[in-house]
Amino acid sequence: MENFSNNILGGKGQVTATAALTELRKISNLLSEM
């Protein structure tokens, strides 16, 4: 059971990191268009 919850937390961490990278790309695209 502990391993199961750890996997879920690890997955959430990956999703959050990916979302952050996507947001950074959006911001840098906006800045380069200015």
C-alpha positions as a LaTeX table, in Angstrom:
\begin{tabular}{lrrr}
\hline
Residue & $x$ (\AA) & $y$ (\AA) & $z$ (\AA) \\
\hline
Met1 & 0.00 & 0.00 & 0.00 \\
Glu2 & 2.85 & 2.40 & 0.79 \\
Asn3 & 4.44 & 1.80 & $-2.60$ \\
Phe4 & 1.11 & 2.51 & $-4.26$ \\
Ser5 & 0.72 & 5.94 & $-2.63$ \\
Asn6 & 4.37 & 6.76 & $-3.36$ \\
Asn7 & 3.79 & 6.03 & $-7.06$ \\
Ile8 & 0.80 & 8.38 & $-7.09$ \\
Leu9 & 2.80 & 11.16 & $-5.43$ \\
Gly10 & 5.67 & 10.65 & $-7.86$ \\
Gly11 & 3.26 & 10.81 & $-10.80$ \\
Lys12 & 1.75 & 14.05 & $-9.52$ \\
Gly13 & 5.25 & 15.52 & $-9.19$ \\
Gln14 & 6.00 & 14.65 & $-12.82$ \\
Val15 & 2.72 & 16.17 & $-14.01$ \\
Thr16 & 3.41 & 19.36 & $-12.05$ \\
Ala17 & 6.92 & 19.65 & $-13.50$ \\
Thr18 & 5.59 & 19.14 & $-17.03$ \\
Ala19 & 2.88 & 21.76 & $-16.50$ \\
Ala20 & 5.47 & 24.22 & $-15.17$ \\
Leu21 & 7.66 & 23.66 & $-18.24$ \\
Thr22 & 4.67 & 24.24 & $-20.51$ \\
Glu23 & 3.87 & 27.51 & $-18.73$ \\
Leu24 & 7.51 & 28.63 & $-19.02$ \\
Arg25 & 7.42 & 27.96 & $-22.77$ \\
Lys26 & 4.23 & 30.01 & $-23.12$ \\
Ile27 & 5.79 & 32.91 & $-21.22$ \\
Ser28 & 9.02 & 32.83 & $-23.24$ \\
Asn29 & 6.99 & 32.73 & $-26.47$ \\
Leu30 & 5.03 & 35.79 & $-25.36$ \\
Leu31 & 8.23 & 37.62 & $-24.42$ \\
Ser32 & 9.90 & 36.84 & $-27.76$ \\
Glu33 & 6.85 & 38.22 & $-29.60$ \\
Met34 & 7.06 & 41.58 & $-27.81$ \\
\hline
\end{tabular}
